[in-house]
């Protein structure tokens, strides 16, 4: 369950954007689609289950300097906030009883309002101030930003001001423990191509696209998204960077990686890594692009789970003994439950041997259609869904790009691991 505070609004409709579904773009019947079971609209505020202790900015026990003053804020805690920050420490608020059980580093959270990008600064116990970026948001609905600060045991003073010309509103602050060093905010990183990439002889290039999205409330700082170039390879395109990322923010880039000249490609893994800081602690998330030399007796080879394919209502699943560690399942039983391989490219027209790598428990059949033509049946048997096996059928291809559809409209088909073509 997710609470969404939209402040005071007079509206008939509320638009919700789908950030994630279980399916990838190869499964268009599911990707980017969401059915809502229940939604409620109410007035109130959720009670936090965290260990943080909130301290209201407008509390009388705090010291205000300069033009800092109270302002009404219907969505804020206590329905009030402090405004008038900006221009430096002459306009500030000081919290004089921020207590900690023991000395150490703590998570200090600011709940603020800002209609445009600005910044806050915080000075703890008279030490050097720490600047905190505040992104643009709804000027009447508080959002949160957190930093790591050192506190002494007992009472501490926390002074908040803004060096910006116009600072944000401040609802409250809260102090709590830092998350464990193993904690990594939830992100979604999509890397294309997905699935092992099988390439021919000689120097080869692979185009890689990556997109990182933050799915958690904790901000990411100093974000860098880039591939780690294998030894001897070159990369065209630089890293994508962001000084900070907030919930729902994305970072995207693409690169072309080229293998060494004058040699065939060796088995290579290209890690695509997003590196960032969370509350001052460095973290990384990585997805790999595997590149493999295609066997010399094959003119084409592609994984079923490759992102270039279209899966219909079929879906990906893990399969450790399968090529690439994945396969496509739930093929068959309906016209939409298929796998379409586009751009199956050969140099000349002719009859080729299509190798089908699959897993199945019992007796089932694939139907194979080339370029929308009449299907050929591939009846197979197997001893289990974790035991890859291979069958072959002859197919007639045109010179250039072809499409191969794997399906069975009437009955469930085997799971599909990979397709490849032998020499004509």
Number of C-alpha atoms within 10 A of each C-alpha: 4 4 9 9 17 12 16 12 7 6 6 5 6 8 5 6 9 11 13 14 11 11 17 18 15 22 21 14 15 17 15 16 15 13 6 6 5 5 6 5 8 6 9 8 12 9 6 9 6 8 10 15 15 19 18 22 29 22 15 8 12 18 15 20 16 13 14 21 18 17 16 13 21 14 21 23 17 15 11 21 27 26 24 21 29 24 15 17 19 16 21 25 24 20 21 15 14 21 16 19 10 10 12 14 16 19 19 24 20 26 23 27 28 22 15 15 14 19 21 26 21 25 18 20 16 11 11 10 16 14 16 16 15 22 21 14 15 14 16 20 20 25 21 18 20 21 20 20 19 15 24 17 12 12 15 18 18 22 22 26 28 24 18 16 11 19 26 28 27 30 30 23 23 17 22 17 15 16 13 8 11 8 11 19 14 14 16 14 20 16 21 17 19 19 23 22 19 18 22 17 13 13 15 17 15 15 13 19 16 22 17 23 20 21 18 14 16 20 21 26 21 15 22 19 26 23 25 13 16 16 9 9 15 14 17 10 13 12 15 16 19 14 11 18 22 18 15 13 13 16 18 17 17 20 17 14 20 19 22 18 12 8 11 15 23 14 11 16 16 17 17 22 20 24 18 25 17 22 21 13 16 15 17 13 17 16 18 19 20 17 18 15 18 20 15 11 11 16 19 21 22 22 26 31 27 23 18 19 22 21 30 19 21 23 22 21 14 13 18 12 13 20 17 20 14 22 27 25 28 19 27 25 15 15 13 16 23 27 26 21 22 15 13 21 15 19 11 11 12 12 14 19 17 22 19 21 22 28 27 22 15 12 12 17 18 27 18 22 19 20 14 11 12 10 16 15 15 16 15 20 16 18 13 12 16 17 15 21 19 14 14 18 15 15 18 17 22 17 13 12 13 17 18 22 22 26 28 24 16 10 14 18 28 28 27 27 27 23 21 22 22 18 13 17
